[in-house]
């Protein structure tokens, strides 16, 4: 079966990684052998077939939320999906995934201070019915980020 992604698609994505707002005409100029319309058509296909998503990233640190932590959660049997859905609804979470192995759910949260992080864990996460145990890992240096986190409804006063 032929791959749905070719070298042109990869080159387009490389351009968008450099500047997500790069215009199709500039991408076409850089590739040298395509029109802006052909680039737009390729982008439309890549997006509509869910090969890529084009979005903007909120930057938690600039919003006054410099503390990031990964939290491994153990959940009562049969409640994993329910707990995960409640975690998705929290402004402080920017990543929620159900997993296999020693942990039922992996969640990433952001906070303004360590005290706020502790409050999130104690007052929000442990308040969700079905949560048995959490293990928190404060992140000291994030090397790669994927974007899909909206601006929180409420931001700290900084």
N, C-alpha and C positions, 0 to 999 in steps of 0.2 A: 504494500500500500504506500502510495506517494505521500510524503509529509505535506501537511497543509501550510507549513511555514517554510519559506525559502530564504536565500541570502538577502534578497531585497527587503523582505519583511524584517529581518534581523537588522539591516542597515537603518531602516526607518525607526525601529525601536531604539537603536543606539543614538540617533539624532534626538529623539524625544527624551531619552535619559539625560542628555546634555542640557536640553531646554524643553520642558513639556509644552511650552507655548509656541514652539517653532512652527512657522507657517509651512504649509505644503509646498509653496513655491521655493522656500529656502531648502527644504529637504530635497526637492527635485534638483535644485542647483548643485547641491553637494553630491548627490548620487550621479549626476551628470548625464544620465541616459533616459530620464523619465520626465513626463509633464506633471505639473501640479495637480491636474485632474486625475491622473493615474495614481498619484500618491494619495489623494483624498479617497479614491475608490478603494485602495488597499487598506487605508486606515478604517474606513467604514466597515469593510469586511472583517478586519481584525477585531474591531469593537463588537460588531453585531454577532460574531461567532464566539465571543468571549475569550479570545486569545490574549487580548490586552484590555486593561481598563485605564481610562484617562481621568485622573482626578487630582485635586489639590490636597496637600497635606497640611493639617494644623500642626504647629510646632509647640508642643506642651511647654517647653522651657520659656519661650517668649510670652506665653500666656500666664506666667507665674506658677508653673507646675514643674519644677526642676527634678522632683523625686520620681523615679520610675522603679517599679518592682514587678517581678514575676512571682506569682503565687500558685503553688500546686495545691489542689484541693481534693480531699477525700469526701465522698458523698454517700449517703445511705443508698443501698441497692434499690433500683427502680426509680430513683429521683434525679438521676444525672441530667436528663434533658430539661426537666423543670427548673433545676438550679441554674443550669447554663443559660436558659432563657431569661431568668431574673438578673443574672450577671450582665447580659447583653444590654439590659435596660439602664444600667448605671452609667452616669456621665463619666465616672472615673476610670472605667474600663476601656482600653483601646484594642484589646485582643482577648477573645474567649474561644477556647477549643476543648471539645471532649477528646479524651485520649484513652489509650490502652496501657496496661502495665500497672505500675505502683500508684499512679495518679489518675483520678477520674476526670478532672478538669484542670486545664492550665489557663490562667488569666493574667493579663498584664494591666497594671493600674498606674495612674499618675497622681501625684499629690504635691501640694505647696510646701509642706514641711514633713519631717519625720513624725511629728505628733499627729498631723492630718492623716498620714499613712496608717498609723496605729488606730486612729478612729475609724478609718475605712474598714480595716480588718475587723475590729471589734464590734462596731455599731452597724455596719452594713453587711459584710460578708458572713460573719457568724450569726447574724440575725435571720439569714435565709434558712427556712426549714429544710432539713436534710443535710446541711453541711456538718460533717463530723470533725474535720481537722484541716488546718492550713499550714503550709510551710512557705515562708516568705524569703525571697532573695532580692535584695536591693541591688539595682544595676548601677555600676560605677562608670561604665564607658560603653555606650551603645555604638556599634560599628556599622550596622545596617538597619534601615527602617523601611517598612512597607506602609503605604498610606491608605488609611480607610477610617480615620478617626475624626469625627466632627468637632466643631467648637462646642465645649460644654455649655449648658444653659446658664450656669453660674460660674464665675471665675473669682479667684481670690483677689482681695484688695492689695495690690502691690504698687 
